[in-house]
Amino acid sequence: MTDVTDFSFRGQRDYLHSSTIFDYLIKSDPRPEKIDFTFHKISDRQCTIMSQTNLGTDDVLVSSYKSEEATCFLYESNTAIQSRYPCNEAAIVEQLQFTGVTASFDMPPIPQASYIESVVGAYKKLLHNSELKFGRKLFFAKLLLRFVPSCGHCGVSHRRKIGGDFFEAELMHDKNEIGKLYFGAK
């Protein structure tokens, strides 16, 4: 399997957003459960999707995805991303309820919001504006997820700081833990 993407930038960003990749991948996954999604490199390029690693080449790994029935690796191509689509993050964040180091929302918090853009927006807001008072630029690093909720009550709770520049959140769905979300900082 080798496919070339047709990604767009999200909002005014000038880099490929992790939630864009994740939403693209789960649409073609026959069983998006037991997900391990890692973002390896910030890119402004389209990607080549491969079913196995391309180790030993000069290709640059952007992201890797594994689930119950799918495994794929996204490598940076030479084609620049040329288009944009609106970003829902600000509208999503307006709908979240914050209590200490926890954000909660009913899924979807706004129409057409995806789960990944909702939890990414929630955790960024928690780290930047809660009692954590973290001011540096954050980037998505990894998501471990049992399943992708399409409805129900969801939560994101800051769990711990791992070293100086890495953070872990616990993801909840209807009061049950369903995964972990990791961010780095630079």
C-alpha positions in Angstrom: 0.0 0.0 0.0 1.4 3.4 -1.0 -0.9 6.4 -1.2 -0.1 10.1 -1.4 -2.2 12.4 0.7 -4.0 15.6 -0.3 -3.8 17.4 3.1 -4.6 21.0 3.8 -3.4 23.3 6.5 -5.8 23.8 9.4 -6.7 27.5 9.9 -3.7 29.8 9.8 -1.2 27.2 10.7 1.8 26.7 8.3 2.4 23.1 9.3 0.5 19.8 9.0 -1.7 19.4 12.1 -1.7 16.0 13.9 -5.5 16.0 14.1 -5.7 16.3 10.3 -3.6 13.2 9.9 -5.5 11.3 12.6 -8.9 12.1 11.2 -7.7 11.0 7.8 -6.4 7.7 9.0 -9.3 6.6 11.1 -11.7 7.1 8.2 -9.9 4.3 6.3 -9.3 2.1 9.4 -11.8 -0.8 9.4 -11.5 -1.0 13.2 -10.1 2.1 14.9 -9.6 0.5 18.3 -6.4 0.1 20.5 -4.8 3.0 18.7 -1.2 4.0 19.0 -0.7 7.3 17.0 2.7 9.1 17.2 3.6 12.4 15.5 7.4 12.3 14.8 8.0 15.5 12.8 6.4 18.8 12.0 6.0 19.1 8.3 4.5 21.4 5.6 4.5 18.6 3.0 2.1 16.1 1.7 2.8 12.5 2.9 3.2 9.1 1.3 1.4 6.5 3.3 3.0 3.1 3.6 2.0 -0.1 5.3 5.5 -0.8 6.5 8.4 1.3 7.6 10.8 2.6 5.0 13.8 2.3 7.3 17.2 2.6 5.6 16.0 5.2 3.1 16.3 9.0 3.2 12.6 9.3 3.7 11.5 11.4 6.7 8.9 9.8 9.0 6.2 12.2 9.9 3.7 10.0 11.7 3.0 6.3 12.6 -0.4 4.8 13.3 -1.3 1.3 14.6 -4.7 0.0 15.6 -6.5 -3.4 16.0 -6.5 -3.9 12.2 -4.3 -1.2 10.6 -0.7 -0.2 10.6 0.7 2.7 8.5 3.6 5.1 8.4 3.5 8.6 6.8 6.6 9.9 5.2 7.2 13.4 4.0 7.0 13.9 0.2 8.5 16.7 -1.9 5.1 18.2 -2.5 4.2 21.3 -0.5 0.7 21.6 1.1 -1.1 24.3 -0.9 -4.6 24.6 0.6 -6.4 25.5 3.9 -9.6 24.7 5.7 -11.2 26.3 8.7 -10.0 25.5 12.2 -12.6 24.6 14.9 -10.3 24.9 17.9 -11.4 28.2 19.2 -15.1 27.3 18.9 -14.5 24.0 20.5 -12.6 25.5 23.5 -15.5 27.9 24.1 -17.8 24.9 24.7 -15.5 23.1 27.3 -16.1 23.1 31.0 -12.9 23.6 33.0 -12.4 22.5 36.6 -8.8 22.7 37.9 -6.7 20.6 35.6 -9.7 18.9 33.9 -11.6 19.9 30.8 -14.9 18.1 29.9 -17.4 18.3 27.1 -20.1 16.3 25.4 -19.1 14.9 22.1 -19.2 16.6 19.7 -18.7 20.0 21.5 -19.7 21.8 18.3 -21.2 20.3 15.1 -18.6 18.5 12.9 -15.9 18.6 15.6 -13.8 15.5 15.6 -12.7 13.8 18.8 -9.0 14.4 18.2 -9.3 18.1 17.6 -11.5 18.4 20.7 -9.1 16.7 23.0 -6.0 18.4 21.5 -7.7 21.8 21.9 -8.7 20.9 25.5 -5.3 19.8 26.6 -3.6 22.8 25.0 -6.0 25.1 26.7 -5.4 23.3 30.1 -1.6 23.6 29.8 -1.6 27.2 28.6 -4.3 28.8 30.8 -5.0 26.7 33.9 -3.1 26.7 37.1 -0.3 25.1 35.2 0.5 28.5 33.5 2.6 27.0 30.7 3.5 29.6 28.2 5.8 27.9 25.6 4.7 26.4 22.2 3.1 23.0 22.6 3.1 20.2 20.1 1.2 16.9 19.9 3.4 13.9 20.4 1.4 10.7 21.0 -2.1 9.3 21.5 -3.0 6.0 23.0 -6.7 5.3 22.7 -9.0 2.3 23.2 -11.6 3.6 20.8 -12.7 6.9 19.2 -15.8 8.3 20.9 -18.5 9.9 18.6 -20.9 10.8 21.4 -21.1 10.8 25.2 -19.3 12.8 27.9 -15.6 13.2 27.4 -12.8 14.5 29.7 -9.2 15.5 29.5 -7.2 15.6 32.7 -3.6 16.7 33.1 -2.0 13.8 34.8 1.7 14.7 35.1 4.7 16.5 33.8 7.3 14.1 32.5 10.7 15.7 32.6 11.0 19.4 31.7 9.2 19.4 28.3 6.8 16.5 28.2 3.2 16.3 29.5 0.7 13.4 29.9 -3.1 13.7 30.0 -5.7 11.0 30.9 -8.6 10.7 28.5 -12.1 9.7 29.8 -15.4 8.7 28.2 -18.5 8.4 30.3 -16.3 8.2 33.5 -14.1 5.4 32.1 -10.4 5.9 31.2 -10.0 5.3 27.5 -6.5 6.6 26.8 -3.5 8.9 27.2 -2.5 12.0 25.3 1.1 13.3 25.3 2.4 16.8 24.4 5.9 18.2 24.2 7.0 21.8 24.4 9.6 23.9 22.7 
